[in-house]
């Protein structure tokens, strides 16, 4: 758990804090525009399908 997670636990002691999911996209502030498509899109879809049951969102 990160330091910010600890702060969240302190601020919300009765909460159930789930594991997050992250993927890399574009870095628009640096002028890198990225549209997720093709293999990257398929990989992220598969990753999310695996992640949702892990956090108990779907069975």
C-alpha positions in Angstrom: 0.0 0.0 0.0 1.3 3.5 -0.8 1.5 6.4 1.5 -1.6 7.9 0.0 -3.4 4.6 0.7 -2.6 5.0 4.3 -4.0 8.5 4.4 -7.2 7.2 2.7 -7.5 4.5 5.3 -7.1 7.1 8.0 -9.7 9.4 6.5 -12.1 6.6 5.6 -11.6 3.9 8.3 -14.8 2.0 7.5 -14.1 1.8 3.8 -13.1 -1.2 1.7 -10.2 0.0 -0.4 -9.8 -2.1 -3.6 -6.7 -2.7 -5.7 -6.5 -0.3 -8.6 -5.9 -0.9 -12.3 -3.7 1.3 -14.5 -2.7 1.3 -18.1 -0.5 3.6 -20.1 -2.1 5.8 -22.7 -1.1 9.1 -24.3 0.9 11.8 -22.7 -1.0 14.7 -24.1 0.9 17.3 -22.0 4.1 16.2 -23.9 2.3 16.2 -27.3 2.1 12.4 -27.5 -1.5 11.5 -28.6 -2.3 7.8 -28.2 -5.5 6.1 -29.4 -5.8 2.7 -27.9 -6.4 0.3 -30.7 -5.4 -3.1 -32.2 -3.2 -5.3 -29.9 -3.0 -2.7 -27.1 -6.8 -2.4 -27.0 -7.2 -6.2 -26.9 -4.6 -6.6 -24.2 -6.2 -4.0 -22.0 -9.6 -5.6 -22.4 -8.2 -9.0 -21.3 -6.3 -7.4 -18.4 -9.5 -5.7 -17.2 -11.5 -8.9 -17.5 -8.9 -10.6 -15.2 -8.8 -7.6 -12.8 -12.5 -7.2 -12.2 -13.0 -10.6 -10.6 -9.8 -10.1 -8.5 -11.4 -7.1 -6.8 -14.7 -8.8 -6.5 -16.5 -6.6 -9.0 -17.7 -9.5 -11.2 -17.7 -13.2 -10.7 
